[in-house]
C-alpha cells in the first residue's frame, strides 16, 4: 500500500496486494457457497441417507490396505458408468447385450419401450452419481447403459435362482465371477433402474421374488436357513424394500435384518459377573482359544443378523453369534460392504465394519478357525483354516469399529474371564465332564455308592442300636 505524494488523502493498492485481496474474496465466496450447498443437502436427507454410487475411498486403497485393492475391481463384467468402456470387459458387453434382449423378449416388450421408461427418469437417476463421473455421457447414452445393464442383471438373477443355467449360455466359472461383480461398490446401478424395469415387465412379482431370493442366497451367514427361506417370508422389522440405493445396500440391510437376542444370566451367572472385573486384562477374550480356556463356548444364534451377538452366563459362559459362510466371494462382499459404510455421504452405524473387527478379535490363528468350524459356527469353502485366519486378520486391519455395538457383550466377557471362580468352575467341568464317558463314570460311581455303601451304612447304624 502506498500514499500519493500529490494527493495524500488517496491510498493506492499495489498489484500484489490487489491480487491477495481478490484471492481472499474468492475463497470467502467459495466457503459461503459450500455452506449453502451443505444446508440444502442437509434439508433433503432422509433418516437413512442414500449414498451416491461412487468410487471406493482412498483410505481403503492405500497403505496396508493396498493388497486388498483387488477386491474392489470387477473381474468379468462392468456395470454402470464407472468402469464402462474398459477394454477388458469388451466380451462381457456383448453378453450383456444378448441378456438384455432376452429380458425384453421374455416380457414381450420392445426394447425401445424399456429404454423410454428409463429415459423418462434420467434426470433423477443422474443424481445417484457424482456429476464428474458421468459428465461424458449424455442422457441417451446413460439411459441406454442403464437399460442394458439392468435388464441383463434381472434376466441373469432370475435364471440363477430358477437354476436354469443353460439358458444363460455361459460357463459356471464366469457366472460365479459375475455374481461377485454385482456386489462391488463401483459396479452398482441405481436401485430405481431395476424397479423401472420390473414395473414395466409382464409379471413384476416374478422378477421381484428373484431379486429377493438372489440376495438371500448371497448372504454371508447361516447358509442352511437361507436355502430353506421363501421369497415371500419377510422378517419382522425388515427394511423398506423400495428404499435402497443399490443392490449392495440391500445386501447390507439384509445382513442387519431380524431379531436380536438380549444378554441373559441365571442367578449364579449374574453373581459370577458381578464379582468380575471388566477393566482388568481386556485381552483375555481376544481369541476363540482363550475363550474356551476360560469356559466360554460359542454357539449359533437364530438369525442372519450380524448384530445378533449376545453373551449368556448360566453356570458356564456362552457366546452366541450367526453362523458364518466363508468362500472365495466372502472377501469381495465384506470389503465392499465396508467401503459402502466408509462413504462420507452415507449415514450408518458401521455395523458390518464393527462385526468384522469383532470377528477378527476372535480369530488369531488357524486353531481358532478350526474350533469354529468343528462347532459348526463357520463353513469353510475357501481353503485351509490358516488362509481363513489370514484373510480376516488382513481385512480388519486399520478399520475403526463402532465401540458401542458390542460393548455389553465385551464387558460381560471381561467380567467372566477376570473372575477366578468362573475359571475354576470351567476347568473342573471340562476336565472331569468334557465327554459323555466321564459323565457316565460319574453316574456309575453314584450308583455304586447307593447300592453298596449305603446298605452297609444302614446295617451298621441298625446294629449299633441293638
Secondary structure, 3 states (H helix, E strand, C coil): CEECCCCCCCEECCHHHHHHHHHHHHHHHHHHHHHHHHHHHHHCCCCCCCCCECCCCHHHCCHHHHHHHHHHCCCCCCCCCCCCCCHHHHHHHHHHHHHHHHHHHHHCCCHHHHHHHHHCCHHHHHCCECHHHHCCCCHHHHHHHHHHHHHHHHHHHHHHHCCCHHHHCCCHHHHHHHHHHCCCHHHCCCHHHHHHHHHHCCCHHHHHHHHHHHHHHCCCECHHHHHHCCCCCCCCCCCCCCCCCCHHHHHHHHHCCCCCCCCEECHHHHHHHHHCCCCCCHHHHCCHHHHHHCCEEEEECCCCCCCCCEEEECCCEEEEECCEEECCCHHHHHHHHHHHHHCCCCCCCCHHHHHHHHHHHHCCCHHHHHHHHHCCCEEECCCCHHHHHHHHHHHCCCCCCCCCCCHHHHHHHHHHHCCHHHHHHHHHHHHHCCCHHHHHHHHHHHHHHHHHHHHHHHHHHHHHHC
